[in-house]
Amino acid sequence: MAEYQRSAARSSGLSGQDVEELVLKLAKEGRYPSEIGMILRDQHGVPNVKQATGKSIAQILSARGVGSSLPEDLVSLIRKAVMLRKHLEKNKKDQSSRRSLGVVEARIQKLAKYYVKNGKLPEGWRYEPERAALLIR
């Protein structure tokens, strides 16, 4: 496996340490791990961060204390729910958006339950729609 890691780093012309520094720089700019991976792939020629460094982007960020306290997929669902709630405040009769909000909030509940069970969220963590806008800032 070490040979595979070295070949991934060699193909991009960056060392594993250089890739980690790029990951940290992009995270400090406010990018999410999935965005960081795409930027590294498209602009810097790093096909896979884990192959180049031996660690995933999330592992690099958590080791340096830069990562978010919430998982990225949960944050994107919460952001979507907040946008739908704002839309429904202005358009009270939009029933399709009301249903979409229910579907998104059910997905948030399922995902939160999964993350609590796997220890990525603290025990007793709950999604509260009133405080959701504060969570994503």
C-alpha positions as CSV (number, residue, x, y, z in Angstrom):
1,M,0.0,0.0,0.0
2,A,2.9,2.4,0.7
3,E,3.9,2.1,-3.0
4,Y,0.4,3.0,-4.0
5,Q,0.5,6.1,-1.8
6,R,3.8,7.2,-3.2
7,S,2.6,6.8,-6.8
8,A,-0.5,8.9,-6.1
9,A,1.6,11.7,-4.6
10,R,4.2,11.5,-7.4
11,S,1.5,11.7,-10.1
12,S,0.4,15.1,-8.8
13,G,3.9,16.4,-8.1
14,L,3.0,17.2,-4.5
15,S,4.3,15.5,-1.4
16,G,1.9,14.2,1.2
17,Q,2.8,17.1,3.5
18,D,2.0,19.6,0.7
19,V,-1.4,18.0,0.1
20,E,-2.1,18.2,3.9
21,E,-1.2,21.9,3.8
22,L,-3.4,22.5,0.8
23,V,-6.3,20.8,2.6
24,L,-5.8,23.0,5.7
25,K,-5.6,26.2,3.6
26,L,-8.8,25.4,1.7
27,A,-10.6,24.5,5.0
28,K,-9.6,27.8,6.5
29,E,-11.2,29.5,3.5
30,G,-14.5,27.9,4.5
31,R,-14.6,25.0,2.1
32,Y,-16.3,21.7,2.9
33,P,-14.4,18.4,2.6
34,S,-16.1,17.4,-0.6
35,E,-15.3,20.8,-2.2
36,I,-11.7,20.4,-1.0
37,G,-11.4,17.0,-2.7
38,M,-12.8,18.3,-6.0
39,I,-10.5,21.3,-6.0
40,L,-7.5,19.1,-5.3
41,R,-8.5,16.7,-8.1
42,D,-9.3,19.4,-10.7
43,Q,-6.8,22.1,-10.0
44,H,-3.9,20.4,-8.4
45,G,-4.0,16.9,-10.0
46,V,-4.3,15.0,-6.7
47,P,-6.6,12.0,-7.6
48,N,-7.2,10.9,-4.1
49,V,-6.1,12.5,-0.9
50,K,-6.1,9.3,1.1
51,Q,-3.7,7.7,-1.4
52,A,-1.4,10.7,-1.3
53,T,-1.3,11.2,2.5
54,G,-2.6,8.0,4.1
55,K,-5.5,9.9,5.7
56,S,-8.8,11.2,4.5
57,I,-9.7,14.9,4.3
58,A,-11.9,14.6,7.4
59,Q,-9.1,12.8,9.3
60,I,-6.7,15.6,8.4
61,L,-9.1,18.3,9.5
62,S,-10.1,16.7,12.7
63,A,-6.4,16.0,13.6
64,R,-5.7,19.7,13.2
65,G,-8.9,20.9,14.9
66,V,-10.2,22.7,11.8
67,G,-13.2,20.5,10.9
68,S,-16.8,21.3,11.6
69,S,-18.5,19.8,14.7
70,L,-21.3,18.5,12.4
71,P,-20.9,16.1,9.5
72,E,-21.1,17.7,6.1
73,D,-24.1,15.9,4.8
74,L,-26.1,16.8,7.9
75,V,-25.1,20.5,7.5
76,S,-26.3,20.5,3.9
77,L,-29.7,19.0,4.8
78,I,-30.1,21.5,7.7
79,R,-29.2,24.4,5.3
80,K,-31.9,23.1,2.8
81,A,-34.5,22.9,5.6
82,V,-33.7,26.5,6.7
83,M,-34.1,27.7,3.1
84,L,-37.4,25.9,2.8
85,R,-38.6,27.4,6.1
86,K,-37.7,30.9,4.8
87,H,-39.6,30.2,1.6
88,L,-42.6,29.0,3.5
89,E,-42.7,32.2,5.6
90,K,-43.2,34.2,2.4
91,N,-45.4,31.6,0.5
92,K,-47.7,30.1,3.1
93,K,-49.8,28.2,0.6
94,D,-47.0,26.4,-1.2
95,Q,-48.0,22.8,-0.3
96,S,-45.3,21.1,-2.3
97,S,-42.6,23.0,-0.4
98,R,-44.3,22.1,2.8
99,R,-44.1,18.5,1.9
100,S,-40.5,18.8,0.8
101,L,-39.7,20.4,4.2
102,G,-41.2,17.4,5.9
103,V,-39.2,15.0,3.8
104,V,-35.9,16.9,4.4
105,E,-36.6,17.1,8.2
106,A,-37.3,13.3,8.3
107,R,-34.0,12.7,6.5
108,I,-32.2,15.0,9.1
109,Q,-33.8,13.0,11.9
110,K,-32.7,9.7,10.4
111,L,-29.2,10.9,9.7
112,A,-28.9,12.4,13.2
113,K,-30.0,9.1,14.8
114,Y,-27.3,7.3,12.7
115,Y,-24.6,9.7,13.8
116,V,-25.5,9.6,17.4
117,K,-25.5,5.8,17.3
118,N,-22.0,5.8,15.7
119,G,-20.6,8.4,18.1
120,K,-20.1,11.3,15.6
121,L,-22.7,13.4,17.4
122,P,-23.1,13.6,21.2
123,E,-25.7,11.5,22.9
124,G,-29.0,13.3,23.1
125,W,-28.3,15.6,20.1
126,R,-31.6,16.8,18.5
127,Y,-32.5,18.8,15.5
128,E,-34.5,21.8,16.5
129,P,-35.9,23.8,13.6
130,E,-35.9,27.0,15.6
131,R,-32.2,26.8,16.2
132,A,-31.2,25.3,12.8
133,A,-30.2,28.6,11.3
134,L,-27.7,29.1,14.1
135,L,-26.2,25.7,13.6
136,I,-25.2,26.2,10.0
137,R,-23.5,29.6,10.5
